[in-house]
Amino acid sequence: MDDFPYLCRDPYGEAVRYGMEKQYDASFRENVICARAIEQAIRDYSDEVNGGLAEGCVQSVLERYGFKLKTGGYSMDIKVKIHTLRTEGGRLADASVSLDGCFAIRGVRIVSGSKGPFVAMPSYKSGDQYRDVCFPCTKEFKQEFDRAVLDAYQQQLTQIQQPQEIGPAGPTMNM
């Protein structure tokens, strides 16, 4: 996916307005190529006996157009930075998370719960309840997201709990 042109999501008029015609044209060409690849995959993998698509239909298109298929879903690079570890209270740590280097989430919290630490997303108060500002949309991705955050938290905790190497007890004197 690194060799992809910039994907222009705006209509052509907006691209012209901001001087991005070349990016729009490259994006449009890539979208046409992708659409043709999808159509070809459907033709190649059409299962006339069962009236659907044969297994593996989407794999070639997914590999070319930026998704890495893995067991249970699509692979996403989740980078977590732990900020402000706390040793007391219900809020154990704050974190920021980067998804595929494209989307950053600040204000993620690791909170102490009755079953151990859990991940709390950034939220706002609406009436008498709190609502998440952003959140994983599937159960599988929530598990992957939470695991990445909690693993980073545990790793940071382990690092600060390891005994530091102790140097000499005091200054040395040369005689």
C-alpha positions in Angstrom: 0.0 0.0 0.0 3.0 2.3 0.3 3.1 2.7 -3.5 -0.5 4.0 -3.6 -1.1 7.5 -4.7 -2.8 9.8 -2.3 -6.5 8.8 -2.1 -8.5 11.9 -2.7 -11.9 11.6 -0.9 -13.2 15.0 -2.0 -15.3 15.6 -5.2 -13.5 16.9 -8.3 -14.6 20.5 -7.7 -12.9 20.5 -4.3 -9.7 19.0 -5.7 -9.6 21.8 -8.3 -10.3 24.4 -5.7 -7.3 23.2 -3.6 -5.0 22.6 -6.6 -5.1 18.8 -6.2 -6.2 17.7 -9.7 -3.2 15.4 -10.1 -3.8 13.7 -6.8 -7.5 13.4 -7.7 -6.7 11.9 -11.1 -4.2 9.4 -9.6 -6.8 8.4 -7.0 -9.5 8.1 -9.6 -7.3 5.8 -11.8 -6.5 3.7 -8.8 -10.2 3.3 -7.9 -11.0 2.3 -11.4 -8.3 -0.3 -11.4 -9.5 -1.6 -8.0 -13.1 -1.8 -9.2 -11.9 -3.8 -12.3 -9.9 -6.1 -10.0 -13.0 -6.8 -7.9 -15.1 -7.5 -11.0 -12.5 -9.9 -12.3 -12.2 -11.7 -9.0 -15.9 -12.1 -9.0 -15.8 -13.6 -12.5 -12.9 -15.8 -11.6 -14.3 -17.2 -8.4 -18.0 -17.4 -9.3 -19.3 -20.7 -7.9 -22.2 -21.6 -10.2 -22.9 -24.8 -8.3 -23.6 -23.1 -4.9 -24.7 -19.8 -6.4 -22.0 -17.7 -4.6 -18.3 -17.0 -4.6 -15.7 -19.6 -4.1 -13.3 -19.4 -1.1 -10.4 -17.1 -1.7 -12.3 -14.7 -4.0 -11.3 -11.5 -2.2 -7.7 -12.5 -1.2 -6.0 -11.3 -4.4 -7.9 -7.9 -4.2 -7.2 -7.5 -0.5 -3.5 -8.2 -0.9 -3.2 -5.6 -3.7 -5.3 -2.9 -2.1 -3.9 -2.7 1.4 -5.5 -5.2 3.7 -3.6 -8.0 5.3 -5.8 -10.9 6.0 -5.2 -12.7 9.3 -7.1 -15.2 11.4 -10.1 -13.5 12.9 -9.9 -10.2 10.9 -7.7 -7.7 9.3 -4.3 -6.8 10.6 -3.8 -3.3 11.9 -0.6 -1.8 13.4 -1.5 -0.6 16.9 1.1 1.5 18.6 0.5 2.5 22.2 2.3 5.1 24.3 1.7 4.9 28.1 1.7 8.2 29.9 1.4 8.9 33.6 1.5 5.7 35.5 -0.3 5.8 38.9 0.1 3.4 41.8 -3.0 4.5 43.7 -6.6 5.1 42.8 -8.9 3.7 40.1 -7.1 5.3 37.2 -3.9 3.3 36.6 -2.5 5.1 33.5 -3.2 7.3 30.6 -2.3 6.3 27.0 -2.4 7.4 23.4 -2.9 5.0 20.6 -1.9 5.2 16.9 -3.8 3.0 14.4 -1.8 2.2 11.3 0.1 5.4 11.7 -3.0 7.2 10.3 -5.4 7.8 13.2 -4.4 8.8 16.8 -6.5 8.5 19.9 -5.6 10.5 23.0 -7.2 10.2 26.4 -7.3 6.4 26.5 -7.3 5.3 30.2 -6.3 2.1 31.9 -8.7 1.7 34.9 -8.7 -0.6 37.9 -11.8 -2.9 37.9 -13.1 -5.8 40.0 -11.8 -8.2 37.4 -8.5 -6.4 36.8 -7.4 -3.5 34.7 -9.5 -2.6 31.7 -9.4 0.0 28.9 -11.6 3.0 29.0 -12.0 5.1 25.8 -12.1 8.9 25.8 -15.6 10.0 26.7 -17.9 13.0 27.4 -20.8 13.4 29.8 -24.3 13.6 28.2 -27.0 14.1 30.8 -26.4 11.6 33.5 -24.3 9.2 31.5 -20.9 9.1 29.8 -20.5 8.3 26.1 -17.4 7.2 24.3 -16.0 9.7 21.8 -14.6 6.9 19.7 -14.6 3.1 20.0 -13.9 -0.1 18.3 -16.9 -1.2 16.2 -16.4 -5.0 16.4 -15.9 -7.3 19.3 -12.8 -8.8 17.6 -11.1 -5.4 17.1 -12.1 -4.3 20.7 -10.3 -7.4 22.0 -7.2 -6.6 19.8 -7.2 -2.9 20.8 -7.6 -3.7 24.5 -4.9 -6.4 24.4 -2.4 -4.0 22.8 -3.1 -1.2 25.4 -3.0 -3.6 28.3 0.2 -5.3 27.1 1.8 -1.9 26.7 0.7 -1.0 30.2 2.0 -4.3 31.7 5.3 -3.8 29.9 5.7 -0.3 31.2 4.8 -1.4 34.7 7.4 -4.2 34.5 10.1 -1.8 33.4 9.6 0.5 36.4 9.3 -2.3 38.9 12.6 -3.9 37.9 15.4 -3.1 40.4 17.8 -0.5 39.1 21.5 -1.3 39.0 23.0 0.3 42.0 26.4 1.9 41.6 28.9 2.6 44.4 27.5 3.6 47.7 29.3 6.9 47.8 32.1 8.9 46.1 35.4 7.2 45.8 38.6 8.7 46.9 41.9 8.3 45.0 45.0 8.5 47.2 
